[in-house]
């Protein structure tokens, strides 16, 4: 008996200088994801005081949806608390929990390499590793912007949204590396931030300069 072929949906990300979690959520909304699907993911995580709305914006004469995630009054999370929140979210599918855990572990492994924790104690490609195999590793990582509930909402919301849309493969153009200084700290970090570069290196992802070589001025 010949089984019918199930069409496999593919997403393509055109990199023009990086993308925040809010941008990816907005792209999924434009691709047809209902806002209620993101609300369902937040409810499954049991994060209090989170509000998500949408707005339509036009930039460079191109219209797009923006996901506005308000976590002003939401609690902060340690790495261990984030992983526990995902693993305990029974309303999410096994696939979403597995993929979200893998994303978070990759973030934490990158942060550890930048700040000198113990990267040998974590396995970023093994989802579900949270307690005995990690030991005190997670407690050594101090998250700054990544320690907000916004990180959980972005990661789980995007992974859950991809599943809801039936997207099985994701392709991307070479990741464009910027030149600016990060705005969130007085002294600034280079753009991309060090942890971002660690993730790019770990994934062996292709990159591209912000300006093509033929557009650069040679001195």
C-alpha positions in Angstrom: 0.0 0.0 0.0 1.4 3.4 -1.0 1.0 6.0 1.7 0.0 9.5 0.6 2.7 12.1 0.6 2.3 14.7 3.3 3.4 18.1 2.2 6.3 19.5 4.3 6.1 23.2 5.0 9.4 25.1 4.8 10.2 28.5 6.3 12.8 30.8 4.9 14.4 33.7 6.9 16.1 36.5 5.0 18.7 37.9 7.3 19.2 41.6 7.0 20.9 42.2 10.4 19.5 39.8 13.0 16.1 39.2 14.4 14.7 39.4 17.9 12.2 36.9 19.3 9.5 39.6 18.9 10.3 39.9 15.2 10.1 36.2 14.7 6.8 36.1 16.5 5.5 38.9 14.3 6.7 37.0 11.2 4.8 33.9 12.3 1.6 36.0 12.9 2.0 37.3 9.3 2.4 33.7 8.1 -1.0 32.9 9.6 -0.4 32.0 13.2 -3.4 33.0 15.4 -2.5 35.2 18.3 -4.4 32.8 20.5 -1.7 30.2 19.8 0.9 32.4 21.5 -1.5 33.0 24.4 -1.9 29.3 24.8 1.9 28.8 25.0 2.1 31.5 27.7 -0.7 29.9 29.7 1.1 26.6 29.5 4.2 28.1 31.0 2.2 29.7 33.8 4.0 33.0 33.6 2.1 35.7 35.5 1.7 39.3 34.4 2.5 38.8 30.7 0.6 40.7 28.0 1.0 40.2 24.3 -0.6 42.3 21.6 0.0 42.9 17.9 0.6 46.1 15.9 0.9 46.7 12.2 4.0 48.8 11.3 5.4 50.0 8.0 9.1 50.3 7.6 10.9 51.1 4.3 7.4 51.1 2.8 6.9 47.5 3.7 4.1 46.5 6.0 4.5 43.9 8.7 3.1 42.6 12.0 4.8 43.3 15.2 4.3 41.2 18.4 4.5 43.5 21.4 5.4 41.4 24.5 5.0 43.3 27.8 6.7 41.5 30.7 7.3 44.6 32.8 5.7 43.2 35.9 6.6 39.5 35.3 9.1 37.7 37.4 12.7 37.1 36.4 13.9 33.6 35.9 17.2 31.7 36.5 18.3 29.2 33.8 17.2 26.3 36.0 13.7 27.9 36.5 13.4 28.5 32.7 14.1 24.8 31.9 11.8 23.7 34.7 9.0 25.9 33.4 9.3 24.3 29.9 9.6 20.8 31.2 6.6 21.2 33.5 4.4 22.7 30.8 2.3 19.6 30.3 -0.1 21.4 27.9 2.7 21.8 25.4 3.5 19.0 23.0 6.6 16.9 23.5 8.1 18.3 20.3 7.7 21.9 21.5 9.2 21.2 24.9 12.1 19.3 23.4 12.9 22.0 20.9 12.5 24.9 23.3 14.7 23.1 25.8 17.4 22.7 23.1 17.2 26.4 22.3 17.5 27.4 25.9 20.4 25.0 26.5 22.2 26.5 23.5 21.7 30.0 24.9 23.0 28.9 28.3 26.0 27.1 26.9 27.0 30.2 24.9 26.6 32.4 28.0 28.8 30.0 29.9 31.6 30.2 27.4 31.5 34.0 27.3 31.5 34.4 31.1 33.7 31.5 32.1 31.3 29.0 33.7 31.7 25.3 33.1 30.6 24.5 29.6 31.7 20.9 29.8 28.8 20.2 32.2 26.1 21.0 29.7 25.1 19.4 26.5 23.3 22.0 24.4 22.1 19.5 21.8 20.6 17.1 24.4 17.1 18.5 25.3 15.8 17.8 28.8 19.2 18.0 30.5 18.4 20.1 33.6 19.5 18.6 36.9 21.9 15.8 37.8 24.0 15.9 34.7 24.4 19.7 34.9 25.1 19.9 38.6 25.8 23.4 39.8 26.5 24.6 36.2 23.2 26.4 35.7 23.6 28.2 39.0 26.9 29.8 37.8 25.2 31.6 34.9 24.0 35.1 35.6 21.5 36.2 32.9 21.0 39.9 32.2 18.4 40.7 29.5 18.0 36.9 28.9 16.8 36.5 32.5 13.4 38.1 31.8 10.2 36.3 31.1 10.4 37.7 27.6 13.0 35.1 26.8 10.7 32.3 27.7 7.8 33.8 25.8 9.9 34.4 22.7 11.5 30.9 22.7 8.5 28.9 23.5 6.2 31.1 21.4 8.3 30.7 18.3 8.8 27.0 18.7 5.1 26.4 19.4 4.1 28.7 16.5 6.3 26.7 14.1 4.6 23.5 15.2 1.1 25.0 14.9 1.8 26.1 11.4 3.2 22.7 10.4 6.6 24.0 9.6 9.2 21.2 9.6 12.2 22.8 8.0 13.8 26.3 8.3 16.3 27.8 5.9 18.1 31.1 6.3 20.3 33.3 4.2 23.8 33.9 5.6 23.5 35.8 8.9 24.4 39.4 8.4 26.9 40.7 11.0 26.4 44.3 12.1 28.8 47.1 13.0 26.9 49.0 15.7 27.4 49.1 19.4 24.7 47.4 21.5 22.4 50.0 23.0 21.5 48.3 26.3 24.7 48.8 28.3 26.5 52.1 29.0 29.9 50.7 27.7 28.1 48.7 25.0 28.9 45.3 23.4 29.8 44.8 19.8 27.1 43.8 17.5 26.5 40.8 17.4 27.0 40.3 21.1 29.6 37.8 22.3 27.0 35.1 23.2 25.4 35.5 19.7 28.8 34.9 18.1 29.3 31.8 20.3 25.9 30.4 19.0 26.8 31.2 15.4 30.2 29.4 15.8 28.7 26.4 17.6 26.1 26.0 14.8 28.8 26.6 12.1 26.3 29.0 10.5 27.4 31.0 7.4 27.7 34.7 7.9 28.0 37.8 5.8 29.2 41.4 6.4 26.7 44.1 6.8 28.0 45.7 3.6 29.2 43.6 0.7 32.9 43.7 0.0 32.4 45.7 -3.2 30.6 48.3 -1.2 33.5 48.8 1.3 35.9 51.6 1.1 39.5 50.3 1.1 42.1 52.4 2.7 
